């Protein structure tokens, strides 16, 4: 079984697939350019998935699987690649999902991140949130931003991750990477301990509970640059999600804290490319200004969308506008754009107007000839 698993992992690396699913009752399945593709192999048996799991899972994680029904960890495959692994129980059998972690850190250009984000990385304090659904490339974006800080600034960077995915070498900065369950207990505790380690920059892998959110906001307020992730889409929803995590009586205070501590919310998702094999990122960027600060404090987050539209000169834009640009440049299909849109009705209207303008221009051009 171990040999076969090695073959499967080699195939993932070779094809540059993003994920490998090992589930009882179906053949091993890879996700290639955003689509699931079953391999031409026999369906897996319960014994197969148990053997696969035992080949790559430590005793500690096997115990966690038994106790809690699931475990997540990082796994190095020979010298070829690293994977983020989720082993879990389903219908009494073991299932495994492996995500390939790109071996090299990507640049801003590789990802398509706008240059306006770079200016934020020189700020001495504040909270930068990278949000989006699972599998939207948040970890890769954070790794790119941290690598930029590591290359440009002399800082002490502390990452708190579950599990560690990208390994960062010390460049101009010192990078301390701590893994939940291996180096430290939980996220909240890890942030509080990090503040005693003379940090300049703290990365919080996931702001998943009230304790972690509170600790991250406090770290940003006390003079540190803090990066965090949330599974939300869009700046307004992200602010509401954080505020709603707190009891009613604390919400006004949290809004006041967020209005002064957030530097930016970067929302992203990955879409299949229409112009080449692979995926492309769509972004929404909100950068804090006095207008947005006021909206957050006064609980008027529904007005953030128009504040982003009017903040174009500061490097802000909405996800739907970014998707529209990708579509007219033929980088994504109409169908994929509409599926990812926050406001499909408005976007469809925009496409119709654009198409009409194009056909008028074409007719005008022919008439002139």
N, C-alpha and C positions, 0 to 999 in steps of 0.2 A: 504493500500500500504506500509506503514512504516514497518508493521510486516513482509510483504513479503520481503522487502528489507533487513531487519535484517536476515532473513533466508538465503537469497542469500549471504550476506557478511559472515555469519557463515560458509556456505559451502566453500567459497573461502579460509577462514582461515583453516578449517578442512582438505581440500584436498591439501592445500599448493599450490593453483593455483597462478600464478603471476598476472593475470589481470581478470577483469570482464567487459564485454561490454554490455551496455543496449541500444539497437538500435530498432527503430520502424520497424515492419514488420518481425522481426525474434525473436526467443526465446532468453532469457538471455544466453550469451555465455561466457565461461571461457577459459583462456589460461592455459593449463596444460602441463608442461614439453616442452614448446615451441610450442605446437600445439593447435589450436582453437577447442573447443568442445562445440557445442550447448547443452543446458540442455533440458531435456524432459518436457518442459513447453510450454504453448501457446505463439504464437508470441506477442510481445509487441505492444500496441496501443499508439498513441500520448499522450493520457491522462495518461497512465501508466508512460511514461518517464518524463512527467512534474511533476507528483506526486513524483517520485523518486528524481528528481532534487530539488524540494522544500524541501524535507525532510532533505537534507544534505547541502544545499547551503545557505550561509549567504546573507543578503540583499545586501551587497556591491558587492558580486560576481554575484548575480542575475541581478543587475543593469549593471554590466560589460558584462554579457551574452547578455543583451538586446541591449547595445550600440555597442559592438564590435563583437558579434556573438560567443563569447567563453570566458571561464574563467578557471584558474587553481588554485587549493588550496589543502591544507592538511586537512585531516579529521580523527578524532579519533573515532573508532567504539567501543563503550562501553569500557571495559578494555582489549579487546581481541587483537586489532590491530590498526595500522594507515594505511590510504590509501592516495595515491596521486591521486587527481581527476581532470579530464578534462571534463567540461561540454561544449557542443558546439551545434550550430544549423546545421542541414543538411536537405535539401528539406523542409524547413519550420518547421521541428520538432526538438525536443530536443534529443540529444544523450549524453551518458555518458560513459567515460572510467575510470575505477578505477584500480589503480595499488597497490598491497599489498606491504607495506614496511615491511621487516623482523623486527620482534620485538626485536631481539637481534643483537648487533653488531658482525660481523663475524671476525675471526682471519685471519692472512695471510695464514695459512694452510687451513682454511675452503674455502677460495677463490681460493687458488692455486697460490697466488702471490709469485714470487721468492724472496729469502732473500736479493738479491742485492738491492732491493728497500728500505729495512729498513735503509741502510747506508745513503740514500738521506735525510731521515727524520730528521737527526741530523745537516743538513747544516743550517747555519744562514741566508742565503739569496738565492734567485733564484726562477725560475718558473718550477713547475712540472705540466705537462699537461696530463690529462687522457682523451683519445679520443675513439670514437666508435659510431656506429649507435644508434638510440633511442632504449632503452630496452636492452642495452648490459651490464648493471650492473655498469656503471660509478659511480653512486651515492653511491652504496654499497662499491665499492673500495675506494672512497674518504673518506667515513665514517670510514672504517677500518684503513686507514692511519692516519686520524685525531685522532682516538681513541688511536692509538699507541703513537702519539705525546703527547696526553693528559695524558697518563699513565706514559710515560718515562721522559718527560721534564717539567720544570716549565715555561710556556709560557702564553701569552694572545693570545688566538685563537679567531678570528672573522670570522664567516661564514655569507655569503650573499647569500640567497637562494630564489627560487621562485617555489614552496613554501618550507618551512622547512619540511624535511622528517624525518631524524633521529634526535632524541633529545639526546644531549650529556650532561652528568652530569659533574660537575667540579671534576677533579681528582687531578693530580699534577698541572694542568693548570687551568686558568679561561677560560670558553668558553662563548662567547657572540654570540648569534644567531639572525640574523636580517632578517626579511622576506620582500621581495619587495612588495610594495602596502599596507603593514600593518605598518612596522616600518620605512621604508625609500622609497623614490621614485623609482629610477632606479639603475641599477648595477654600472654605471660609477660614479654617485653621491655617492653611498654607499661606493665604494672603497676610493674615496677622503676623505670622512668623517672618514672612518676607520683609515686612516693614522694619524688622530689627536687623536686617542683613545689609543695610546701606544700599538700597536699590535706587536706581533712577527710573527704570522702566520695568513694569510688571505686566506679564501676559497671563490672563486668566482663561484657560482653555474653554470653559463653559460656565456661564452665569445661570446655573440651573435652579437655584433656590434663594430664598430671602436672605439667608445668612451670607451667602457668597455675594449677592448683589450689594448688600449693605457694606460688606468689607471692601468691595471694589470701588464703590462711591467714596468711602472714607479715604482709601489710598489715593484716589485722584484729587480729593480736596486737600490732602496734606502734602501736596507738592511732588507728586509722582505722575509720570505718563503711564496710563493704564490702558491696555487693550483687552477687550472682552468680546465674546460671541453670544448671540441669542438666535433661537430658531424662529425669527419673525421676518416679515417682508415689509419694507417701507418704514420710513422714519417715524411717522405718527403712530403706527401700530407698535413699534419698538418702545416708544416712550410710554404708551398706555400699558403695555405688558409689564414694564418695570414697576410703574405706579400701582397697578392692580395686584402685584405680588405682596404689597404691604397692607396691613389692617387699615380700615377706613380712617381712623383717627391720626394715622401717620402720613396719609397721602399728600396733604398740603405741604408738609415739611419736605417730603421726598421730591415733590415737584420743584420746590425752591432750590433744593440741592442739585437736582439734575440740570436746572436751567443755568447754573453757574459752573457745573463740573464737566458736562458733555462738550467735547470739541467737535465731534462729527459722528454721523451714523452712515455707514456704507452698507447698502443692501445689495445682494447679488444673487444671481441664479445662472446655471449653465444650460445652454441650449445646443442642440445638434447643429453643426454648420451646414449651410446649403452650398457653399462654394468649394469645400474641400473636406476630406475625412476629419473627424474630430469634433470637439465642442468649442463654444465661444461663450464668454461671460457677458451677461447684461448687468449693468450697474445703476443704482440710484445713490446720489450723494447729497446729504444735508450737512452743511457746515454752520456751526452756531454763529448767529449774529444777534444784535440787540432785539430785533423784531421777533425772532424765533424764541429767544430767551423769555420774552414777555408772554408769548402764546403758551409756552410750557407752564410758566408760573401761574397764569390765569386759567389753566385747564381748558385751553382752546386748541387742542392738538389737531382738530379737524381742519384748521386753517393753515397747517404746516405745508400742505401740498401747494397752495398758491404762493406761500413764502419761498418755497424751493424754486418755483417757476420764475419769480421775480429776482431770485438771487443768482441768476446765470453768470453774472460778471464775477461772482466770488467762486465760481467753479461748481455750482450746484446744478443738478438736473434730476428729473423724475425717471423712474425705470421705463415707463411707457415711451417717453421721448427717446431714450437710449435705444430701446427695442425698435422703434420706428426708423431710426438712423441705420441700424443694422439691416433692417428689411429693405430699405430703398437702396442700400449698397449691396443687395443680393447676398448678404452673409447668412441670413436665416430665412426660412419660408414663412409665408403668411400664416399658415396653420400654427406653426410653433410660436410665432409672435403673439397670436391671439390667445393661445393656451397660457402663455406666461403673463399676459397683460393684467394690470391691476384694475383698469377701467376699459374693458373691451369695446363698449359702445362708442365711447369718445374716440378710441383708437381707430375703429372701423370707419368712422366719419372722416377722420384725418386722412386715411388711406384713399377713400373715395375722392376727397377734394384734391389730393395729390395726383391721382390717376387722371382726373378731369383736366387739371392744369397741364399735365404731360401731353395729353392727347390734343389739347388746344394749341400748345407750343409746337407739336409735331405738324398739325394742320397749317399753322401759321408759317412754319418753315417751308412746307411744300408749296404753299400759296406764293411765297416770296420767290421761289425758284422759277 
